[in-house]
Amino acid sequence: MTWGDKVSEVIGVDAVEAMLGRWSPSDLAYVEGLRLYLKESTSALEISALFQRRVREKGWPSPDGMVYPVSLAFSGVRNLSLEDFGGGRVQIMGFDISSVADRGWENVNFEVSDYEDGKLFFYCVSVRVLKVGAARTLANAHIGRP
């Protein structure tokens, strides 16, 4: 997948690029936590995730590979759908953030989804990388440790 202009639309990707050598939403391997904020006129979602550089010729995600904790913030969340969440880390095999701004929908600029298994889907206005943690093994990556 080529990101082109989409990369410039997601705020803060430089922090991910510095750690993984690139920004690719498909490197999101696990969701560790979700926080949904509901207000009268808008909503926001924070996702705590583990990113691992995807290497197609090898098994992914690799249990022995290094992971990077990444927190993502999504504002103006609409049509949120979650499947098979609960009970710990949720593996996401096909995470994607696509620009849909050209569709002309009011207050919708991105479509966020798990295109492989449909575990997650929503639209939002903006996407921002909040923080990126240091590399660690999957066994040593715990919720709440940025």
Secondary structure by P-SEA (a helix, b strand, c coil): ccccccccccccaaaaaaacccccccccccccbbbbbbcccbbbbbbbccccccccccccccccbbbbbbbbbbccccccccccccccbbbbcccccccccccccccccccccccccccccccccccccccccccccccccccccc
